[in-house]
Amino acid sequence: MRKIIKDKVIVNDDWQVLKLADGEAAETITVPAGRTIVPLSVWLAQKSVLISRTDIGVWIASDERAEALKDDLSALPLIAIDFPTFADGRGYSIAYQVRTRFGYAGELRAIGDVLRDQLFYMARVGFNAFATREDRSIEDALKGLTDFSETYQTAWDQKTPLFRRAARPNAEEIA
Amino acid sequence: MYRYDTYDHQIVQERVAQFRDQVRRRLTDELSEDEFRPLRLQNGLYMQRHAYMLRVAIPYGLLSSKQLRMLAHIARKYDRDYGHFTTRQNIQYNWVSLEQTPDILADLASVEMHAIQTSGNCIRNITSDQFAGVAADELLDPRPYAEILRQWSTFHPEFAYLPRKFKIAINAAAEDRAVVKAHDIGLNLVQNAAGEIGFQVLVGGGLGRTPIIGSVIREFLPWPHLLTYIEAIMRVYNQYGRRDNKYKARIKILVKALGVEEFARQVEQEWQDLQDSPSTLTVEELSRVATYFEPPQYEQLPDADQLLAQQRHDHKAFSSWMSRNVRPHKKAGYAIVTLSLKKTGVPPGDATGAQMDVVADMADRFSFGELRVTHEQNLVLADVKQTDLLAVYSEAKEHGLATPNIGLLTDMICCPGGDFCSLANAKSIPIAGAIAERFDNLDFQHDIGEIELNISGCINACGHHHVGNIGILGVDKDGSEWYQVSIGGRQGNESAIGKIIGPSFAADQMPEVIARLLEVYVRDRHEDELFIDTVDRLGIEPFKAHVYATPIGGQSLEAGEGIYA
């Protein structure tokens, strides 16, 4: 079974990610039994059936928008956001929408090109699960979550900016 | 100036440790070069032609003497004893090794400096007016806002992997010295009719391949909303900016594609629920940060008009230096001195370790221990007593820092070009050198008067050629280096993009091309008319006609043959 990072620990994971191959259509593809993360297009096409299952998650591609899922969020135990390459930063803003704007409280998982050196930022915007790239050490990747112990600005993990929560010195008080 | 507290120190030190580990993993191949590249770029580390180049952040161009001494030390210890000051008010070292970079960053951290986000597809160093705090035409000191933005943008988790680099500049003076219209976001600090302070917000300016002057999307944004409003702009851009083509990925392309009104509408919509969120700035925070930028302990002095008049009468060279390199200060008895890094024979913007040490000492003795870097790649002592000017001049002259050419032809902006940069199509420093030699005569330069000559070695436009009164762009044609010339560009309040005069030229033709452009100016100018105003009045035609009238010695091109004609 593959391992992922979830809530800062390495755990076994049995969710499978469904992808549409060439020639397959969202309306007609058979969603397998068992815990499955389906593409957003499949969810939207087959929602009337899938919504009765409790083992369905949805993944959002980096060129898709979370707005389409806005009304379904409470029904979903897992949302995943795909990073086609780690340098594609759209997933961070999608995570912002899912978490901060739409108030999603379930598992938010990063999938795709997910690597140690981006985990700190991903965690800040609201990801709590990371399906890190399987050709890299997941133990090593876990260290990426603790690169920094302090941050200036607000994000999902810290709702109050440093300037509102710390008594910072002015020019006369600075040592 | 701003000083690090325990939070700033901790964050910067954790960055050094993080990067040290990333370098270790790269050297042991745990990280591939493709994976490492964005990480090193966000630490200002480029792979250049011969070696790595490290770009160090100098937030809004402000330095202490202690920091400058450290920059000199780094030049000596890790590089070839010089550094290159850049058009983003930063400094670059051209000859560092990957293995030593973490140690350089640790040395920088010891003097409250870093290389964070000086490159890469993230929010870059916030730039501002080099005369902030001392300029008479300033509404308010913009630096507290620049520092607040520096902190906010540092490791912003959502905006570290943008479609492309992102540059923000703030101006607070009547004369825009921060080139705000050529930035992804340009901020003009303004006061509204009710006397409130806020920002006029521009987006979508930029140079590079598609030069565009920024558009106003909000005439007045009350200052407490600075961070949330910029967050809204960034989020629209991060989601909708193009990622399929790096040449179309800057925010200016998105703004053009959507139209300014639609882009502004999307930003306003995004901002609706951010407005008044906890990131909204407080009076307490602004006041706290502003304490770091309070004026130094000026003495109450009269203006030294009589003394200066006598000194200028006695020393002609001092007098021309005063005319070009010294500006009025808002405080009586003081003056602003620009130390020229544009001595003929030296690459524009370069300073040796020894020169940096000298400038640091001068800053300590004459200017409250602080100095500034200008986007024109010079250094500024902002708070010099008028009675010290002659002493400052003498010392600066002794160390090659007193060329009286600020604003003149040889005060060129120039990128490192093909001698160093692997992006460049052509060399730029030798062109600058050849032009500087041809027009070295200061009387001639003074007769020509104020003119901006900007040189970029490629379309990325690090040398701001589009906004030069004369712009020179290096282009590649079948593997050889050519230079395309434009005239009519401007920075500042009347920012404009220059127009290309015609086919490109070979390197050895360039001094003559400049000479011919200047001949038209001298021939046709009205009294007291600047070069740029003559170009505006006449258009490019007479210049073009004269430049191409007869072949220029060397490898002249047939009309129409230039690749960018």
Chai-1 contact restraints between the chains, C-beta under 6 A:
chainA,res_idxA,chainB,res_idxB,connection_type,confidence,min_distance_angstrom,max_distance_angstrom,comment,restraint_id
A,A87,B,P38,contact,1.0,0.0,6.0,A-B,restraint_1
A,A87,B,Y161,contact,1.0,0.0,6.0,A-B,restraint_2
A,G89,B,Y161,contact,1.0,0.0,6.0,A-B,restraint_3
A,G89,B,L162,contact,1.0,0.0,6.0,A-B,restraint_4
A,G89,B,N238,contact,1.0,0.0,6.0,A-B,restraint_5
A,R90,B,Q239,contact,1.0,0.0,6.0,A-B,restraint_6
A,Y92,B,E158,contact,1.0,0.0,6.0,A-B,restraint_7
A,S93,B,E158,contact,1.0,0.0,6.0,A-B,restraint_8
A,S93,B,R235,contact,1.0,0.0,6.0,A-B,restraint_9
A,S93,B,N238,contact,1.0,0.0,6.0,A-B,restraint_10
A,S93,B,Q239,contact,1.0,0.0,6.0,A-B,restraint_11
A,Y96,B,E158,contact,1.0,0.0,6.0,A-B,restraint_12
A,D117,B,L39,contact,1.0,0.0,6.0,A-B,restraint_13
A,Y121,B,P157,contact,1.0,0.0,6.0,A-B,restraint_14
A,Y121,B,A160,contact,1.0,0.0,6.0,A-B,restraint_15
A,R124,B,P157,contact,1.0,0.0,6.0,A-B,restraint_16
A,V125,B,P157,contact,1.0,0.0,6.0,A-B,restraint_17
A,V125,B,E158,contact,1.0,0.0,6.0,A-B,restraint_18
A,D147,B,Q18,contact,1.0,0.0,6.0,A-B,restraint_19
A,F148,B,E14,contact,1.0,0.0,6.0,A-B,restraint_20
A,E150,B,Y7,contact,1.0,0.0,6.0,A-B,restraint_21
A,E150,B,Q10,contact,1.0,0.0,6.0,A-B,restraint_22
A,E150,B,I11,contact,1.0,0.0,6.0,A-B,restraint_23
A,Y152,B,Q151,contact,1.0,0.0,6.0,A-B,restraint_24
A,Y152,B,T154,contact,1.0,0.0,6.0,A-B,restraint_25
A,Q153,B,W152,contact,1.0,0.0,6.0,A-B,restraint_26
A,Q153,B,H156,contact,1.0,0.0,6.0,A-B,restraint_27
A,T154,B,P278,contact,1.0,0.0,6.0,A-B,restraint_28
A,T154,B,S279,contact,1.0,0.0,6.0,A-B,restraint_29
A,A155,B,P157,contact,1.0,0.0,6.0,A-B,restraint_30
A,T160,B,P278,contact,1.0,0.0,6.0,A-B,restraint_31
A,P161,B,S279,contact,1.0,0.0,6.0,A-B,restraint_32
A,F163,B,E285,contact,1.0,0.0,6.0,A-B,restraint_33
A,R164,B,P278,contact,1.0,0.0,6.0,A-B,restraint_34
A,R168,B,D5,contact,1.0,0.0,6.0,A-B,restraint_35
A,P169,B,D5,contact,1.0,0.0,6.0,A-B,restraint_36
A,N170,B,R288,contact,1.0,0.0,6.0,A-B,restraint_37
A,N170,B,T291,contact,1.0,0.0,6.0,A-B,restraint_38
A,A171,B,T291,contact,1.0,0.0,6.0,A-B,restraint_39
A,A171,B,Y292,contact,1.0,0.0,6.0,A-B,restraint_40
A,I174,B,R3,contact,1.0,0.0,6.0,A-B,restraint_41
